Amino acid sequence: MKIDLKTIKDLAENIEKYNLNEVVIESEGAKVTLKKEIPVVMETVAAVPRAAAVQNIEVPVMEEAAEAAAETEEMETINSPMVGTFYKSSAPGNPAFIAEGQTVSAGDTLCIIEAMKLMNEVKSHKNCTIVKILVEDGQLVKKGDKLFSVK
């Protein structure tokens, strides 16, 4: 069996499909190892004096954030098809594929998800308008994470 790019892509898809952590394939003296990237989550907690925290609470800001979150929840979204790193453009310094408020057609490239050193284009599945980009450039995303809200 020859190890080619299609074989590697198929193996990468099977890692997600069957929830595997690692796949190794050897053929004709060539060996390829694919490992699932497991993100490390670190949480930082800042100590804030209790009196200062009470004085700085603004209810209208919290209500606006809740309304914005509810609005996003109700909108249709385009989700990440895989685990990887989200990029707005094809390379650093290049213009972003899309911008908020832009109308896109089915098949237009919206972003790139880098997974295991492979750049995977995420394309629009329908004609729509990008209401909001929900992730930051360079952010790690999981399969199913919301990338864009659309209408």
Salt bridges, closest charged atoms under 4 A:
ASP10 OD2 - LYS6 NZ 2.99
GLU73 OE1 - LYS146 NZ 3.91
GLU76 OE2 - HIS125 NE2 3.58
GLU76 OE1 - LYS126 NZ 2.69
GLU121 OE1 - LYS123 NZ 2.97
